[in-house]
Amino acid sequence: MGHREDLLEGAKKCLAEKGFVRTTARDIVSASGTNLASIGYHYGSKDALLTQAFIALMEEWGEGFQTGLGADSAFPDRFRALFEGVLDRHEETAPIWAASLEVALNRDRMPELRTLLAASQGEGRKGLIAMMTGVREEDITEGEVRTVGAVYQALLNGLMVQWLFDPASAATPEEFTEGMRQVARGFNTAE
């Protein structure tokens, strides 16, 4: 592995242990066994490196659910399977969710980082649509990303925030799926 990959792995480790705000360039260098100059050379800045590390962690997280989501499954089954996977891995991924909240809550102190993460939201939404529908990401339209993807992202983020605050009161996958059924029924009766 070269310095670029070592830095990325070190940054992922730091995100999980310290989050965005408390991670310093020296922490990353220590965790990666590289040097300070490597960060600028390979990523431009510590924030850009941390953003890439965050994106990589989220992609790894998403790939962990692909096997449980059968392409031929009915939508409610895919929905429940996604949220079962999310909650089954909540202990492992909690630091990543906490780090993303850190960025949101410190948006004025970290505008560059917020901009970099905001730019990656579309890809995350596309990935969620693909997981939920079985449609290939390259076939998903920008309109779907901005509508359906935004809803899936809000549901996912909301469930994780509930879990971070109080795991005991957070909805189970079955409750979450039933809640969505009831919401959908409400929309269907309004038409």
N, C-alpha and C positions, 0 to 999 in steps of 0.2 A: 504494500500500500504506500502511496506517495503522500507528500505533505497535504495536498488538497483533501484527500480522503481521510487522512488522520485528523485534520482540523474539523471536518464535518462530524466525524465520530466523537471527537472530544466535545464539540459544541452540543451535540445531542445529549451526551452524558451530563453536561453542565445544565442544560435546560431542565432535564428531569430532576436534578438535584437542587438547583438554585433558582430556576426561573430566568426570565429575561432581565429583570431589573438588577438582581444581585450578581449576575454573571459578569465577570470582567474579562478583558482580553487575556490577562495573565492566567485566569482560571482555565480558559480554553487551551492556552499554550501548555499549561501543566498537565491537563487531561489528555492532550494529544501528543505530547512529546515533541512538539515542533518549536518554532520561534515566533516572536511577535511580528517580524517582517513578513512571515508567510501569510498572515491574515490579510494584510493589505494587498499583497501580490496576488493571491488566489481569489479573494472575495471582495476586496475594496474597502471593507470596514467590518468591524465586529458585528454591527447590527445586520449587515447584509449576510454575514455568515450565520448568525443566529436565526435569521429568517429562513435561509436555506435548510438549516438543521430542523427547524420547526416543520417546514413543508415536507421534508424527508420523513420525519416522525409521523406526520399525519398520513402520508402515503403508505407507510408501513402498517399503520393502524388500519387503514382502509383495506389493504390487501388481506389482512387477517380475516375479514368477513366474507371475502369472495367465495370461499368454499361452502359456506353455509347457506348461500342464496342460490337455489336452483333456478335456472333460466325458465323452466316450465312451471314453477310454483305460481300460485295465485297471488295477486298483489297483497292481500292481508297477511299471507304466510311470509312473503318476502319482508314486509314491514316489520312483523313481529320478530323474524329471524335477525334483521339488522339490529333492532334494539335489544334483543337477547345478547347478541355479540357485544354490543356497546357496554351493557351492564355486566356481562361476564368478565370483561377486561377493565372495569372501571378502576380497580386498585392500581393496575399497571399504567393506565393512561391518565390518572388524576393529575400528576404533575404537569402534563402537557396542557390539559384543559385549564389548570390554574395559571399556567404561563400565558395562555391566550387571553384570559381575563385580565391579567396584569397589563398587557398591552392596551386593552380596551380602557381600563381604568386610568392608565397613565398616558393617554393619547397625546396630551399637550407636551409632556416631557419627552416623548419618543416619536416625534412626527415622521422621521425617516423610516423607522421600523414599522409604524402603522401603515405608511404608504406602501411599503414593500409587501406587507401581509395582505393589505386590501387588494393589491394587484393579483394575488394568488387565490382570492375567494372564488372567482369564476371557475377555476379548475376544480376546486373542492366541491362546488355545487354540481358541476358536471359529473364528478365521480359519484356523488350521492344519487343523482338521477340514474346513472348507469347501474348502480347497485340495486336500486329500487325497482327498475323496470327491465333490466337485462339488455337495454339498448346500448350499442357501442357508443363510447364518448364522442367519436368523430361524427356521429349522426345526430347529435343533440344540437338544437338550434340555440342561438343567443337569447331568443325570446323565452325558451324553456329554462335556460339557465337563470334568467332574471325573474321568472315567476315560480315555476315548480321547484327549481333548485333552491331558491330563496326560502321557500316554505320548509323543505327538508332540512336546510341548514338551521333555520330557526327552531325546528322541533328538536334536532340533535343538540344544539347548543343549550336550549332550554332544559332538556332532560339532564344534561351534564351539570348545569348550574344547580338544579334541584338536588342532584346526587352530592355535589360538593358541599352544599349547605347542610343537608340532612339526609343521609342515605336511607334511613328508616322510613321517612315519609315520601321518598321519591316513588313514582309509579313503577310498577313491575312492567315487563314487556307486554304481558296479557292485558293489564289495565290500560296501558298506553295505546295498544291496538284497539281495545274496546272504545276508548275515548275518541279515537280517530273515526271509528265506525259511526259513533253518535254525531260527531261533527259533520261527517259526510251526509248522514241522513238529514240533518238540519238544512244543509245546502240543497239537498234534493227536494225537500218539501217546500222550500222557498221559491222554487221556479215555477 
